[in-house]
Each structure stands twice: as C-alpha cells, then as structure tokens.
C-alpha cells in the first residue's frame, strides 16, 4: 500500500523564492533530503499507509464539506526544527491564520471519523526545504546572513490536495485529488 498525506501545494511564484533559499542553504549546510520545487507544500495531515478504498472514502468526505474561501497565507521567514545551529529540518515558516487552522481541524476531524489518529504534537505549519541534516552550520546563525532568509511572502490559498508519496521518484508527490475552497463539490 502507498503512503499518503493531505496538504497545500505551494504556488510557482513562492516555490521559486524558496528555491533561492535552498541555494543559500546549500552554501553552508549539507542535507540528505532536499525538497524538489514541485513537492513544496504545507502538510495538513500525514496519513501513512492507506488502501485505495480508504483514500476514496476520505476524499469523498472532504468533497462533501464546505471549506474556507480563498485566503492569504504568509510564508517565511526561514527557520529550523531541532538545534538551531544544525537543524534537522530547515523550513519556511507559515502563519497560523484562522482559515488554515479551520481547514486543519476539519481535515483532522474527518480523519478521526475514518479511524486515523489525531496528531499529538501542536500543529506548526511550515514548508520543508531540507531535512536529515548531515553537516554544516545554519546560515541563520551567521551575523551576516543573507537577508532573503528573513523575508516573508504572501500566497493565496484556495484549495488543498490529497497526495500519494513515491519515495524513489522526482518529484516525490503525486496529486490524487484536489479540494477547492468556498464550496461543496
């Protein structure tokens, strides 16, 4: 069985800016896993291994709900999880706006009804740029750090998607279904 997650795909404009951040990061750190431009996203819920039937039921339930209309989402600045000098995950932060939080809560609630456990950790929205740090020091620790890593950008969110994970592929994530905001489908 394949593994799946539900998330918000990052648009092309923001993806391009985040690829610049990756270039800056590559100059000072070596990670084992770099996120491809096409795979940049904000995870709403990781599902793990699922049958096709479970995926179809989840997608149908998502499509039967009303979702927030288009809303702005601030992306940035850069940050990391773990040791700030050598973060295990380097990411772009994402603002916790009410529409995002509402979407996350509804996705979780539907998941629980379908037998998926709710995440115990606090939801910390972000876009992973690199993970599994191998060596080097975070450019955020450098007093003369590139100011691009401190910038914020705005994107409009009007949909989210159900993704299948293909670990050996590039890009790694395949869109299975897209759920539009502001209406029932």
Residue pairs with C-beta under 8 A, 6 or more apart in sequence:
1 49
1 50
1 51
2 49
2 50
2 164
2 165
2 166
3 47
3 48
3 49
3 50
3 164
3 165
4 47
4 48
4 50
4 55
4 162
4 163
4 164
4 165
4 176
5 43
5 44
5 45
5 46
5 47
5 162
5 163
5 165
6 43
6 44
6 45
6 47
6 62
6 107
6 160
6 161
6 162
6 163
7 41
7 42
7 43
7 44
7 45
7 160
7 161
7 163
8 41
8 42
8 44
8 73
8 100
8 157
8 159
8 160
8 161
9 40
9 41
9 160
9 161
9 175
10 18
10 40
10 41
10 42
10 75
10 127
10 155
11 155
11 156
13 153
13 155
14 40
14 75
14 153
14 155
15 37
15 38
15 40
16 37
17 148
17 151
17 153
18 37
18 40
18 75
18 92
18 127
18 129
19 37
20 148
21 78
21 92
21 129
21 148
21 149
22 34
22 35
22 129
22 130
24 139
24 146
24 148
24 149
25 31
25 90
25 129
25 130
25 139
26 34
27 139
28 136
28 137
28 138
28 139
28 142
29 86
29 90
29 130
29 133
29 135
29 136
29 137
29 138
29 139
30 133
30 134
30 135
30 136
31 90
31 130
31 131
31 132
31 133
31 134
32 131
32 132
32 133
32 134
33 130
33 131
33 132
34 129
34 130
35 127
35 128
35 129
35 130
35 131
36 170
36 171
36 172
38 171
38 173
39 171
39 172
39 173
40 127
40 129
41 127
41 163
41 173
42 73
42 94
42 100
42 125
42 126
42 127
44 103
44 104
44 107
44 160
45 104
45 107
45 108
45 111
45 116
45 119
46 119
47 58
47 111
47 116
50 58
54 114
55 162
55 176
57 114
58 110
58 111
58 114
58 162
59 162
59 176
59 177
59 179
61 110
61 113
61 114
62 107
62 110
62 162
62 177
62 179
63 177
63 179
63 184
63 185
64 184
65 106
65 110
65 184
66 182
66 183
66 184
67 103
67 106
67 160
67 179
67 180
67 181
67 182
67 183
68 99
68 102
68 103
68 181
68 182
69 158
69 181
69 182
70 156
70 157
70 158
70 181
70 182
71 97
71 99
71 100
71 156
71 157
71 158
71 181
72 97
72 154
72 155
72 156
72 157
73 94
73 95
73 97
73 100
73 154
73 155
73 156
73 157
74 94
74 95
74 97
74 152
74 153
74 154
75 92
75 93
75 94
75 95
75 127
75 152
75 153
75 154
75 155
76 92
76 93
76 150
76 151
76 152
76 153
77 92
77 93
77 149
77 150
77 151
77 152
78 90
78 91
78 92
78 93
78 129
78 140
78 149
78 150
79 87
79 90
79 91
79 92
79 93
79 126
79 140
80 87
80 88
80 89
80 90
80 91
80 138
80 140
81 87
81 88
81 89
81 91
82 88
82 89
82 133
84 138
84 140
84 141
85 137
85 138
85 141
86 133
86 136
86 137
86 138
87 133
87 138
88 131
88 132
88 133
89 126
89 128
89 130
89 131
89 133
90 128
90 129
90 130
90 131
90 133
90 138
91 126
91 127
91 128
91 129
92 126
92 127
92 129
93 125
93 126
94 100
94 125
94 126
94 127
95 125
96 123
96 125
99 157
100 125
100 157
101 123
103 160
104 123
104 125
107 160
108 118
108 119
111 118
112 118
139 145
139 146
139 149
140 149
157 181
158 180
158 181
158 182
159 178
159 179
159 180
159 181
160 178
160 179
160 181
161 175
161 176
161 177
161 178
161 179
162 175
162 176
162 177
162 178
162 179
163 173
163 174
163 175
163 176
164 173
164 174
164 176
165 172
165 173
165 174
166 172
166 173
166 174
179 185
